[in-house]
Amino acid sequence: MHQSDSIVIIPTYNEKENIEKIIRAVFGLEKCFHILIIDDGSPDGTAAIVKDMMGQEEFSDRLFIIERSGKLGLGTAYITGFKWALEHDYQYVFEMDADFSHDPNDLPRLYSACADEGYDVAIGSRYVSGVNVVNWPIGRVLMSYFASKYVRMVTGFQVHDTTAGFKCYRRKVLETIELDKIRFKGYAFQIEMKFTAYKIGFKIKEVPVIFVNRREGTSKMSGGIFGEAFFGVMRLRWDGWTRKYPKIQ
């Protein structure tokens, strides 16, 4: 019986090259984590690989999947996963990519920041201690780095890596944030979740990590994703002035 207080949510679309490897890497950690895959109708058979693993006794009680009909957006995938995690009584909920750009060995460090140090959100940060990015084209590094600078300048939100997608949330954060009111689906989703947690008053810690560009499979980034983030930040700044945020219970 593999019991755990933690669930790692991994959205997937065409990740057949990586999915079994990332699942085995997470399950190989000393700390026991469960995994929830949110697959958006991958035509390459990603979901079939996961379901085959779920049929194996060693994985049957700690690996789960939600299959969706098509590409519905990163934000909606995580919102679906958050609601599932809350329904199943997990205390710590993680976001992680399937392509090894996020190192599974950093999961215990994010967990410790919340479970041992008392933070409400732990961010796997590429920029809190310099620029820790490996094998990204320089243009993409600069775009990501200055995107976070832009968010800080516009919103006053003092987190170095505002667009990071490697995170741990305490349960109470996801219970307090009004998940159905999170409006962005792409890159800006990551900014909006962090900014909302900050405005509510949750304690946030940036944990330095090294981000490594995917070695297998295809990136899902697009210009539209960055466009949503650019204009979305201005909307968040307006919300910060006008919106009434929930209170921590």
C-alpha positions in Angstrom: 0.0 0.0 0.0 1.6 3.3 -1.1 0.0 6.0 1.0 1.0 9.6 0.5 -0.1 13.1 1.5 1.3 14.5 -1.9 0.1 14.3 -5.5 2.1 15.4 -8.5 0.0 16.7 -11.4 1.5 16.2 -14.8 -0.4 17.6 -17.9 0.5 15.7 -21.1 0.0 16.1 -24.8 2.1 13.8 -27.0 4.7 12.8 -24.4 5.2 9.1 -25.3 9.0 9.5 -25.2 9.0 10.8 -21.7 5.9 9.7 -19.8 7.1 6.3 -18.5 10.5 7.6 -17.6 9.1 10.6 -15.6 6.7 8.4 -13.7 9.4 5.9 -12.8 11.7 8.7 -11.7 9.1 10.2 -9.3 8.2 6.8 -7.9 11.9 6.1 -7.4 12.2 8.9 -4.9 12.6 8.0 -1.2 9.6 10.2 -0.3 6.4 8.6 -1.6 4.5 10.8 -4.1 1.3 9.9 -6.0 0.9 11.0 -9.7 -2.1 12.3 -11.6 -1.7 12.6 -15.3 -4.1 15.0 -17.2 -3.9 13.9 -20.8 -5.5 16.1 -23.5 -6.3 13.4 -26.1 -2.7 12.8 -27.1 -2.8 11.0 -30.5 0.6 9.5 -29.9 -0.7 7.0 -27.3 0.6 8.8 -24.1 -2.6 7.8 -22.2 -2.3 4.2 -23.3 1.2 4.0 -21.8 -0.1 5.4 -18.5 -3.0 3.1 -18.3 -0.8 0.1 -19.0 1.4 1.1 -16.1 -1.7 1.6 -13.9 -2.5 -2.1 -14.6 0.8 -3.1 -12.9 0.5 -3.9 -9.2 3.4 -1.7 -8.2 1.7 1.4 -9.6 -2.0 0.6 -9.3 -2.6 2.5 -6.0 -0.5 5.6 -6.7 -0.9 6.4 -10.5 -4.0 8.0 -11.8 -5.2 9.5 -15.1 -7.9 11.9 -16.3 -8.4 11.9 -20.1 -9.8 14.9 -21.8 -11.1 15.2 -25.3 -8.6 17.6 -26.8 -6.1 20.5 -26.1 -8.1 22.5 -23.6 -5.2 24.6 -22.2 -2.6 24.2 -19.5 -4.6 26.2 -17.0 -7.7 24.2 -17.3 -5.7 21.0 -17.0 -4.3 22.1 -13.7 -7.6 23.4 -12.4 -9.1 19.9 -13.2 -6.2 18.3 -11.3 -6.5 20.6 -8.4 -10.1 19.8 -7.9 -9.4 16.1 -8.1 -6.6 16.4 -5.6 -8.9 18.3 -3.1 -11.6 15.7 -3.5 -9.1 12.9 -2.7 -7.7 14.6 0.4 -4.2 15.3 -0.6 -2.4 17.9 1.6 0.4 18.9 -0.8 -0.3 19.4 -4.6 2.5 19.8 -7.1 2.7 21.0 -10.7 5.4 19.4 -12.9 6.2 19.0 -16.6 6.5 15.6 -18.2 9.7 16.4 -20.2 12.3 16.4 -17.4 12.8 20.2 -17.7 11.8 19.9 -14.0 14.0 17.5 -12.1 12.0 15.0 -10.0 14.8 15.0 -7.5 13.7 18.6 -6.6 10.2 17.5 -5.5 11.4 16.7 -1.9 12.9 20.2 -1.6 9.7 21.8 -2.6 7.8 19.5 -0.2 10.1 20.4 2.6 9.6 24.1 2.1 5.9 23.7 2.7 5.7 20.7 5.1 8.8 21.5 7.2 9.4 25.2 6.8 5.7 26.3 6.9 5.4 28.1 3.5 2.1 27.9 1.7 3.6 27.9 -1.8 7.0 26.7 -2.9 8.2 27.7 -6.4 11.0 25.9 -8.2 12.7 29.1 -9.3 15.1 29.5 -12.3 16.0 33.0 -11.4 16.2 33.5 -7.6 19.9 32.7 -7.6 21.0 34.0 -11.1 19.9 32.4 -14.3 19.7 28.6 -13.9 18.6 27.4 -17.4 20.4 24.7 -19.4 20.2 24.2 -23.2 17.6 26.8 -23.9 18.2 29.1 -27.0 19.4 32.5 -25.7 16.4 34.2 -27.2 14.0 32.1 -25.1 16.1 32.5 -22.0 16.0 36.3 -22.4 12.2 36.3 -23.1 11.5 34.2 -20.0 13.8 36.2 -17.8 12.5 39.6 -18.8 8.9 38.3 -18.7 9.4 37.8 -15.0 11.0 41.2 -14.7 8.0 42.7 -16.5 5.5 41.0 -14.2 7.4 42.3 -11.2 7.5 45.9 -12.6 3.8 46.0 -13.5 2.3 44.2 -10.5 4.8 44.9 -7.7 4.8 41.2 -7.0 8.3 40.4 -5.7 8.9 36.9 -7.0 11.8 36.4 -9.3 10.4 33.5 -11.4 6.7 34.5 -11.9 6.2 32.2 -14.9 7.6 29.1 -13.2 5.6 25.9 -13.7 7.2 23.8 -11.0 5.4 24.3 -7.7 4.0 22.9 -4.5 0.8 24.2 -3.0 -0.5 23.5 0.5 -4.1 22.3 0.4 -5.5 25.4 2.0 -4.1 27.6 -0.8 -6.2 25.7 -3.4 -9.2 25.6 -1.1 -9.0 29.4 -0.7 -8.3 30.5 -4.2 -11.5 30.6 -6.2 -10.4 28.2 -8.9 -13.3 28.8 -11.2 -12.4 32.5 -11.3 -8.9 31.9 -12.7 -9.3 33.2 -16.2 -6.1 32.4 -18.0 -5.4 29.1 -19.8 -1.8 29.4 -21.1 1.4 30.9 -19.8 -0.4 33.6 -17.9 -2.1 30.9 -15.7 1.1 30.4 -13.8 1.4 34.1 -13.1 -2.2 34.5 -12.1 -2.1 31.6 -9.6 1.0 33.0 -7.9 -0.3 36.6 -7.9 -3.6 35.5 -6.4 -1.9 33.5 -3.7 0.2 36.6 -2.9 -2.7 38.9 -2.8 -4.6 36.6 -0.5 -1.6 36.7 1.9 -0.1 33.2 1.6 3.6 32.8 2.3 5.6 32.0 -0.8 9.2 30.7 -1.0 11.4 30.4 -4.1 13.5 27.3 -4.1 16.4 27.5 -6.5 16.3 24.8 -9.2 18.1 24.2 -12.5 15.7 24.1 -15.5 16.9 21.8 -18.4 15.4 22.1 -21.9 13.6 18.9 -23.0 15.7 16.3 -24.7 12.8 14.3 -26.3 9.4 15.3 -27.7 8.3 18.7 -28.9 7.8 21.9 -27.0 4.2 23.2 -26.7 5.2 26.9 -26.5 3.7 29.4 -28.9 3.6 33.2 -29.6 0.0 33.3 -28.5 0.9 32.0 -25.1 3.3 34.9 -24.5 0.8 37.3 -25.9 -1.8 36.2 -23.3 0.8 36.6 -20.6 1.8 40.2 -21.7 -1.7 41.6 -21.7 -2.8 39.4 -18.8 -0.4 41.0 -16.5 -2.0 44.4 -17.0 -5.3 42.8 -16.2 -3.9 41.3 -13.0 -2.6 44.8 -12.0 -6.1 46.2 -12.4 -7.5 43.3 -10.4 -5.0 44.0 -7.6 -6.5 47.5 -7.3 -10.2 46.6 -7.7 -10.8 42.9 -6.8 -11.8 41.7 -3.4 -9.8 38.6 -2.7 -10.8 35.8 -0.4 -9.5 35.7 3.1 -7.4 32.9 4.6 -9.6 30.8 6.9 
